[in-house]
Amino acid sequence: MTSAYSASSRSENPWKLPIRMRRFIAPVALALGLSGCLVGPNYHRPATDLPTQFPGAPADGEESIADKKWFDLFQDATLKQLVATALEKNFDVRIAAERVIEARSQYGITHANLFPTLDLAASYTASRSSSIGSFPFPPGTPVAFAYTQAGLQLSWEVDLFGRLRRLSEAAKAQYLASEEARHGVIISLISDVMTTYFSLRELDLELEIGQQNNGIALDNLRLIQLRKDRGAANGLEVHQAEQFLYTTTAQIASVERSIAQTQDALNLLLAQAPAEVPRGPALEQIATEQIAAAPELPAGLPSSLLERRPDIRQAEDNLIAANAQIGAARALFFPQISLTGFLGGQSQPLLQLFSGPARMASIAPSLLSPIFHAGLRSGVRLTEAQQREMLLAYQKSIYGALREVADALADHSRTREQRGEEEKLVTALSESVRLSTLRYRGGLDSYLQVLDAERNLFAGQLDLAQLRLLELQSVVQLYRALGGGWVS
């Protein structure tokens, strides 16, 4: 004989009580879950004593060079194309973008815990008991049954004290922090491409200077060799001329090596194999246009760094996440309320599974309240210490940003001043070379004076090229320190 559990042994209307309970409990639980109290401190931005103006910055109100788009900073089509390519292909930017997706997905997982889960559950059970020990049935009575059960299963933790909402708040802040980290990578990439490109153009200028002086050295050597052949010069003067020639030759080889390495570094930023990098205008033209377009670089207000610098925004998002974790840890001191339910059918014949007599439903609210957990207070102290750490990191990022801007402003103004003086020096050295050459050819001085003047001019020209590079790079560094470039 086969027996089966039958829903027909229940009351005439087995759905009456569950429906009433469902109509009553579901809205109440939803209201409790959405409007329950939040344990733990709410976040408020910490007050920071910021200066009203950057030291050495022109008094220009709220205007800032960081308000410019990166493609308006320098009028060089080649540079713009290189930066655009890097933003599209650079590995670090793409890795940062994937990390944002990871953090956003994690936030979605955490936030989903606020809502009920609904699953389709189905099972088939077949059982046969011993026929000689099936108490309370008489010996020899076969006890066997089989049935199928299927339905919808509900599970929900009612977030009455805000533990899940605090965890969701922390996950959202961590997601936003990853987004700010991506913005920081973008700023760094733009800065790195520009400074590397300017370094390459400066090396091109050094190579040009070296080749020009090398040509002058060759001409001088031929002239002195001719004078020696005619008895108007000696062997010492020939060797002195050779010294300047070999100095320029060695400089050319050194610069060519640096050019190759700088191109390789720039190609890596562009996420491409080593190759020749296209060039735009000469370094002097870029520097001249930049000076004409922005004789003074406005820095704006220090308070704007809180909203513009991605590293400060990231530090604040980390602080928000740590603050929310305190609430999640404190909520563990309070009861956790859960609600589970099942709605479906149970029947021996499969075709009668969803018939009226086979219907079944259950609802099971539960409460779990801590009585003794030795680690709960330690957990709260841990999150509080982490919050204080993030607060200090946030404050440190602000003052670090202030220092970077002040350093960039000082670097730009002093470098511009030094470059102007170096231009005057190069002009004076060029005149010294001209006059010493005339005196040597007139027999008034030895070639040593010409050699010294040419060496000094060569060194001065190289120094001027490097100062022009530093001036352009100081513009980029100020732009980066102010947090410009990540919004396009």
C-alpha positions as CSV (number, residue, x, y, z in Angstrom):
1,M,0.0,0.0,0.0
2,T,1.3,3.4,-0.9
3,S,0.3,6.5,1.0
4,A,1.0,10.1,0.2
5,Y,0.8,13.4,2.1
6,S,-2.4,15.1,0.9
7,A,-3.4,18.8,1.2
8,S,-7.0,17.7,1.4
9,S,-6.5,16.8,5.1
10,R,-6.3,20.6,5.9
11,S,-9.1,23.0,6.5
12,E,-11.6,23.9,3.8
13,N,-9.9,27.1,2.9
14,P,-6.1,26.7,3.6
15,W,-5.4,30.1,1.9
16,K,-7.5,32.3,4.0
17,L,-5.0,32.9,6.9
18,P,-1.8,33.2,4.7
19,I,-3.4,35.7,2.4
20,R,-4.4,37.9,5.3
21,M,-1.0,37.6,6.8
22,R,0.6,38.4,3.5
23,R,-1.5,41.5,2.9
24,F,-0.7,42.7,6.4
25,I,2.9,41.7,6.9
26,A,4.3,42.6,3.5
27,P,3.5,46.3,3.6
28,V,4.5,46.6,7.2
29,A,7.8,44.8,6.6
30,L,8.4,47.0,3.5
31,A,7.7,50.2,5.6
32,L,10.0,49.0,8.3
33,G,12.7,48.1,5.9
34,L,12.6,51.4,4.1
35,S,12.0,53.8,7.0
36,G,13.7,52.1,9.9
37,C,16.3,53.9,11.9
38,L,19.9,54.1,10.8
39,V,22.4,53.3,13.5
40,G,25.7,55.0,13.5
41,P,26.9,58.6,12.6
42,N,25.7,60.3,9.5
43,Y,28.5,61.8,7.3
44,H,29.3,65.5,7.4
45,R,32.2,66.9,5.5
46,P,35.0,67.8,8.0
47,A,35.7,71.5,8.3
48,T,39.1,72.4,6.9
49,D,41.0,75.7,7.5
50,L,42.0,76.7,4.0
51,P,43.8,79.8,2.9
52,T,41.9,82.4,0.9
53,Q,44.6,82.5,-1.9
54,F,47.6,80.5,-3.0
55,P,50.9,82.1,-2.2
56,G,52.4,83.9,-5.2
57,A,49.2,83.6,-7.2
58,P,47.7,86.6,-9.0
59,A,44.6,88.0,-7.5
60,D,42.1,87.0,-10.1
61,G,39.2,85.8,-8.2
62,E,37.8,82.4,-9.0
63,E,39.3,82.0,-12.5
64,S,41.7,79.1,-12.8
65,I,43.8,77.5,-15.6
66,A,42.3,74.2,-14.5
67,D,38.9,75.3,-15.9
68,K,40.4,74.9,-19.4
69,K,39.9,71.6,-21.3
70,W,43.2,69.7,-21.8
71,F,43.0,70.2,-25.6
72,D,42.9,74.0,-25.1
73,L,46.0,74.1,-23.0
74,F,48.5,74.0,-25.9
75,Q,47.8,74.7,-29.6
76,D,49.6,71.7,-31.0
77,A,47.5,69.4,-33.2
78,T,50.1,66.6,-32.9
79,L,50.2,66.7,-29.2
80,K,46.3,66.7,-29.0
81,Q,46.3,63.6,-31.2
82,L,48.8,61.8,-29.0
83,V,46.9,62.6,-25.8
84,A,43.6,61.5,-27.4
85,T,45.2,58.2,-28.5
86,A,46.6,57.6,-25.0
87,L,43.2,58.3,-23.4
88,E,41.7,55.7,-25.7
89,K,44.4,53.0,-25.5
90,N,46.5,53.4,-22.4
91,F,46.7,50.3,-20.3
92,D,46.5,52.1,-16.9
93,V,43.3,54.0,-18.0
94,R,41.7,50.8,-19.2
95,I,42.6,48.9,-16.0
96,A,41.2,51.8,-13.9
97,A,38.0,51.6,-16.0
98,E,37.6,47.9,-15.3
99,R,38.1,48.6,-11.6
100,V,35.3,51.0,-11.7
101,I,33.0,48.4,-13.2
102,E,34.1,45.9,-10.5
103,A,33.3,48.4,-7.7
104,R,30.0,49.3,-9.3
105,S,29.1,45.7,-9.6
106,Q,30.0,45.1,-6.0
107,Y,27.8,48.0,-5.0
108,G,25.0,46.5,-7.0
109,I,25.4,43.2,-5.1
110,T,25.5,44.9,-1.7
111,H,22.5,47.1,-2.5
112,A,20.5,44.1,-3.7
113,N,20.5,42.8,-0.1
114,L,17.9,45.4,0.8
115,F,15.3,43.7,-1.4
116,P,13.6,40.3,-1.0
117,T,14.8,37.3,-3.0
118,L,12.2,35.2,-4.8
119,D,13.2,31.8,-6.1
120,L,11.5,29.0,-7.8
121,A,11.8,25.8,-5.7
122,A,10.9,22.3,-6.9
123,S,11.5,19.0,-5.4
124,Y,10.5,15.3,-5.7
125,T,10.5,13.1,-2.6
126,A,10.0,9.3,-2.5
127,S,10.3,7.3,0.7
128,R,9.7,3.8,1.9
129,S,9.8,2.8,5.6
130,S,10.3,-0.6,7.2
131,S,7.2,-2.8,7.1
132,I,8.1,-4.5,10.4
133,G,9.0,-1.5,12.4
134,S,6.8,1.2,11.1
135,F,5.2,2.3,14.4
136,P,2.3,3.0,15.0
137,F,1.3,0.9,11.9
138,P,0.9,-2.8,12.4
139,P,3.8,-5.0,11.4
140,G,3.6,-6.0,7.7
141,T,2.1,-2.7,6.7
142,P,4.1,-1.2,3.9
143,V,4.6,2.5,4.4
144,A,5.7,4.3,1.2
145,F,4.9,7.7,-0.2
146,A,6.0,9.9,-3.0
147,Y,5.1,13.5,-3.9
148,T,6.2,16.5,-5.8
149,Q,6.5,20.0,-4.4
150,A,6.9,23.2,-6.3
151,G,6.4,26.9,-5.7
152,L,7.9,30.3,-5.0
153,Q,10.2,30.8,-2.1
154,L,10.6,34.3,-0.5
155,S,13.5,35.4,1.7
156,W,14.0,38.9,3.1
157,E,16.0,40.5,5.9
158,V,14.0,43.5,7.1
159,D,16.6,46.3,7.6
160,L,15.0,47.8,10.7
161,F,18.2,49.2,12.2
162,G,20.0,50.1,8.9
163,R,22.8,47.6,8.8
164,L,22.2,46.7,5.2
165,R,21.7,50.4,4.2
166,R,25.0,51.3,5.9
167,L,26.7,48.5,4.0
168,S,25.1,49.8,0.8
169,E,26.2,53.3,1.6
170,A,29.8,52.1,2.1
171,A,29.8,50.1,-1.1
172,K,28.5,53.1,-3.1
173,A,31.2,55.4,-1.6
174,Q,33.8,52.8,-2.5
175,Y,32.4,52.7,-6.1
176,L,32.6,56.5,-6.3
177,A,36.2,56.3,-4.9
178,S,37.2,54.0,-7.7
179,E,35.7,56.4,-10.2
180,E,37.8,59.2,-8.7
181,A,40.8,57.0,-8.9
182,R,40.1,56.6,-12.6
183,H,39.9,60.4,-13.0
184,G,43.3,60.6,-11.2
185,V,44.8,58.2,-13.7
186,I,43.5,60.3,-16.6
187,I,45.0,63.4,-15.1
188,S,48.4,61.7,-14.7
189,L,48.2,60.2,-18.2
190,I,47.5,63.6,-19.8
191,S,50.4,65.2,-17.8
192,D,52.8,62.3,-18.6
193,V,52.1,62.4,-22.3
194,M,52.5,66.2,-22.5
195,T,55.7,66.3,-20.4
196,T,57.2,63.3,-22.3
197,Y,56.3,64.9,-25.6
198,F,57.9,68.2,-24.6
199,S,61.0,66.3,-23.4
200,L,61.2,64.7,-26.9
201,R,60.9,68.1,-28.6
202,E,63.5,69.5,-26.3
203,L,65.9,66.7,-27.2
204,D,65.1,67.4,-30.9
205,L,66.2,71.0,-30.2
206,E,69.4,69.8,-28.4
207,L,70.1,67.6,-31.4
208,E,69.7,70.6,-33.7
209,I,71.9,72.7,-31.5
210,G,74.5,70.0,-31.5
211,Q,74.5,69.5,-35.2
212,Q,74.8,73.3,-35.8
213,N,77.8,73.5,-33.5
214,N,79.2,70.4,-35.0
215,G,79.1,72.1,-38.4
216,I,80.7,75.2,-37.0
217,A,83.4,73.0,-35.3
218,L,84.2,71.3,-38.6
219,D,84.5,74.6,-40.4
220,N,86.8,76.0,-37.7
221,L,88.9,72.8,-37.9
222,R,89.3,73.1,-41.7
223,L,90.2,76.8,-41.3
224,I,92.8,76.2,-38.6
225,Q,94.3,73.3,-40.5
226,L,94.6,75.5,-43.5
227,R,96.2,78.2,-41.4
228,K,98.6,75.7,-40.0
229,D,99.5,74.5,-43.4
230,R,100.4,78.1,-44.3
231,G,102.3,78.6,-41.0
232,A,99.7,81.0,-39.5
233,A,98.6,78.5,-36.8
234,N,100.2,75.7,-34.7
235,G,99.4,72.2,-33.8
236,L,98.0,73.2,-30.4
237,E,95.3,75.3,-32.1
238,V,94.4,72.3,-34.3
239,H,93.9,70.1,-31.3
240,Q,91.9,72.7,-29.5
241,A,89.6,72.9,-32.6
242,E,89.3,69.1,-32.5
243,Q,88.2,69.3,-28.8
244,F,85.2,71.3,-29.7
245,L,84.4,69.1,-32.6
246,Y,84.5,65.9,-30.5
247,T,82.5,67.6,-27.7
248,T,79.6,68.3,-30.1
249,T,79.9,64.8,-31.7
250,A,79.7,63.2,-28.2
251,Q,76.7,65.4,-27.4
252,I,74.9,64.4,-30.6
253,A,75.4,60.7,-29.7
254,S,74.1,61.2,-26.2
255,V,71.0,63.1,-27.4
256,E,70.2,60.5,-30.1
257,R,70.2,57.8,-27.4
258,S,67.9,59.9,-25.2
259,I,65.6,60.6,-28.1
260,A,65.2,56.8,-28.8
261,Q,64.5,56.1,-25.1
262,T,62.0,59.0,-24.8
263,Q,60.1,57.8,-27.9
264,D,59.9,54.3,-26.4
265,A,58.5,55.8,-23.2
266,L,55.9,57.8,-25.1
267,N,54.9,54.8,-27.2
268,L,54.3,52.8,-24.0
269,L,51.9,55.6,-22.8
270,L,50.2,55.3,-26.1
271,A,50.0,51.5,-25.7
272,Q,51.8,50.8,-28.9
273,A,55.1,49.2,-29.9
274,P,58.3,51.3,-30.2
275,A,58.1,53.4,-33.3
276,E,58.8,56.9,-34.6
277,V,56.7,59.5,-32.9
278,P,55.2,62.3,-35.0
279,R,56.3,65.8,-34.3
280,G,54.5,69.1,-34.3
281,P,55.8,72.6,-33.9
282,A,59.2,73.3,-32.6
283,L,59.7,73.7,-28.8
284,E,60.4,77.4,-29.2
285,Q,57.2,78.0,-31.1
286,I,55.1,76.1,-28.5
287,A,56.7,78.0,-25.7
288,T,56.3,81.4,-27.4
289,E,52.6,80.7,-28.2
290,Q,51.9,79.6,-24.6
291,I,53.6,82.7,-23.1
292,A,51.6,84.9,-25.5
293,A,48.3,83.1,-24.7
294,A,48.8,83.0,-20.9
295,P,51.4,85.5,-19.6
296,E,50.1,84.8,-16.1
297,L,48.6,81.5,-14.9
298,P,45.6,82.0,-12.7
299,A,45.3,79.4,-9.9
300,G,41.8,80.1,-8.6
301,L,40.6,79.6,-5.1
302,P,42.1,76.9,-2.7
303,S,38.6,75.8,-1.8
304,S,38.0,74.7,-5.4
305,L,40.5,71.9,-4.9
306,L,38.0,70.0,-2.7
307,E,35.8,69.6,-5.7
308,R,38.3,69.5,-8.5
309,R,41.2,67.2,-7.4
310,P,40.3,63.5,-7.8
311,D,42.6,62.4,-5.1
312,I,40.9,64.6,-2.5
313,R,37.5,63.4,-3.7
314,Q,38.7,59.8,-3.6
315,A,39.9,60.3,0.0
316,E,36.6,61.8,1.0
317,D,34.7,58.9,-0.6
318,N,36.9,56.5,1.4
319,L,36.0,58.5,4.5
320,I,32.3,58.2,3.7
321,A,32.7,54.5,3.3
322,A,34.6,54.1,6.6
323,N,31.9,56.3,8.4
324,A,29.1,54.0,7.1
325,Q,31.0,50.9,8.3
326,I,30.7,52.2,11.8
327,G,26.9,52.1,11.5
328,A,27.0,48.6,10.1
329,A,29.1,47.4,13.0
330,R,26.9,49.1,15.6
331,A,23.8,47.6,14.0
332,L,25.0,44.2,14.9
333,F,24.1,44.9,18.6
334,F,20.5,45.0,17.6
335,P,18.1,42.2,16.5
336,Q,18.1,41.0,12.9
337,I,14.6,40.4,11.6
338,S,14.1,38.0,8.7
339,L,11.0,37.0,6.8
340,T,10.7,33.7,4.8
341,G,7.7,32.3,3.0
342,F,6.6,29.7,0.5
343,L,3.7,29.6,-1.9
344,G,3.1,26.6,-4.1
345,G,1.7,23.1,-4.3
346,Q,2.3,19.6,-3.1
347,S,0.8,16.6,-4.7
348,Q,1.4,12.9,-5.5
349,P,0.1,13.1,-9.0
350,L,2.1,15.6,-11.0
351,L,-0.9,16.9,-12.9
352,Q,-2.7,17.9,-9.7
353,L,0.3,19.9,-8.4
354,F,-1.3,23.3,-8.9
355,S,-4.9,22.2,-8.2
356,G,-6.8,23.8,-5.3
357,P,-6.4,20.9,-2.8
358,A,-2.7,20.7,-3.5
359,R,-2.0,24.3,-2.7
360,M,0.2,25.1,0.3
361,A,1.7,28.3,1.8
362,S,3.8,29.3,4.7
363,I,5.2,32.4,6.2
364,A,7.9,32.5,8.9
365,P,9.1,35.8,10.5
366,S,12.1,35.3,12.7
367,L,14.2,37.5,15.0
368,L,17.8,36.9,16.0
369,S,19.0,39.1,18.8
370,P,22.6,39.0,20.1
371,I,23.1,38.2,23.8
372,F,26.8,37.5,24.0
373,H,29.3,38.1,21.2
374,A,32.8,38.9,22.5
375,G,34.0,40.5,19.3
376,L,31.2,43.0,18.6
377,R,32.7,45.9,20.5
378,S,36.1,45.2,19.0
379,G,34.4,45.4,15.6
380,V,33.0,48.8,16.4
381,R,36.4,50.0,17.7
382,L,38.0,48.7,14.5
383,T,35.6,50.7,12.2
384,E,36.0,53.8,14.3
385,A,39.8,53.6,14.1
386,Q,39.5,53.1,10.3
387,Q,37.3,56.1,10.1
388,R,39.8,58.2,12.0
389,E,42.6,56.9,9.7
390,M,40.5,57.9,6.6
391,L,39.9,61.3,8.1
392,L,43.6,61.9,8.5
393,A,44.2,60.7,5.0
394,Y,41.6,63.1,3.7
395,Q,43.2,66.0,5.5
396,K,46.6,65.0,4.4
397,S,45.5,64.9,0.7
398,I,44.1,68.5,1.1
399,Y,47.3,69.9,2.5
400,G,49.4,67.9,0.0
401,A,47.4,69.4,-2.8
402,L,47.9,72.9,-1.4
403,R,51.7,72.3,-1.3
404,E,51.7,70.9,-4.9
405,V,49.9,74.0,-6.2
406,A,52.2,76.4,-4.3
407,D,55.3,74.5,-5.6
408,A,54.0,74.6,-9.1
409,L,53.3,78.3,-9.0
410,A,56.8,79.0,-7.6
411,D,58.4,76.7,-10.1
412,H,56.6,78.4,-13.0
413,S,57.3,82.0,-12.0
414,R,61.0,81.4,-11.2
415,T,61.6,79.2,-14.2
416,R,60.1,81.8,-16.5
417,E,62.3,84.5,-14.9
418,Q,65.4,82.2,-15.3
419,R,64.5,81.5,-18.9
420,G,64.4,85.2,-19.6
421,E,67.8,85.8,-18.1
422,E,69.2,82.8,-20.0
423,E,68.1,84.3,-23.3
424,K,70.0,87.4,-22.5
425,L,73.1,85.3,-21.6
426,V,72.9,83.4,-24.9
427,T,72.7,86.7,-26.8
428,A,75.8,87.9,-24.9
429,L,77.6,84.7,-25.6
430,S,76.8,84.8,-29.3
431,E,78.4,88.3,-29.4
432,S,81.4,87.0,-27.6
433,V,81.9,84.2,-30.1
434,R,81.6,86.7,-33.0
435,L,84.1,89.2,-31.5
436,S,86.6,86.5,-30.4
437,T,86.5,85.0,-33.9
438,L,87.3,88.4,-35.4
439,R,90.1,89.0,-33.0
440,Y,91.6,85.6,-33.7
441,R,91.4,86.0,-37.5
442,G,93.0,89.5,-37.0
443,G,95.9,87.9,-35.1
444,L,95.0,89.7,-31.8
445,D,94.1,86.6,-29.8
446,S,94.8,82.9,-29.7
447,Y,92.3,80.3,-30.7
448,L,91.8,79.5,-27.0
449,Q,89.6,82.5,-26.6
450,V,87.5,81.4,-29.5
451,L,87.2,77.9,-28.1
452,D,86.1,79.1,-24.7
453,A,83.5,81.4,-26.2
454,E,82.1,78.6,-28.4
455,R,82.0,76.2,-25.5
456,N,80.2,78.7,-23.4
457,L,77.7,79.5,-26.1
458,F,77.1,75.7,-26.7
459,A,76.4,75.1,-23.0
460,G,74.2,78.3,-22.9
461,Q,72.1,77.1,-25.8
462,L,71.6,73.7,-24.2
463,D,70.7,75.3,-20.9
464,L,68.2,77.6,-22.6
465,A,66.5,74.7,-24.4
466,Q,66.2,72.8,-21.0
467,L,64.7,76.0,-19.4
468,R,62.1,76.2,-22.1
469,L,61.3,72.6,-21.5
470,L,61.0,73.2,-17.7
471,E,58.8,76.2,-18.3
472,L,56.3,74.2,-20.4
473,Q,56.4,71.4,-18.0
474,S,55.7,73.8,-15.1
475,V,52.5,74.8,-16.9
476,V,51.5,71.1,-17.1
477,Q,52.4,70.5,-13.5
478,L,50.3,73.4,-12.3
479,Y,47.4,72.3,-14.4
480,R,47.7,68.8,-12.9
481,A,48.1,70.1,-9.3
482,L,44.9,72.1,-9.7
483,G,43.0,69.0,-10.8
484,G,42.4,70.0,-14.4
485,G,42.1,67.7,-17.4
486,W,39.9,64.8,-16.3
487,V,36.6,66.4,-17.5
488,S,36.5,66.6,-21.2
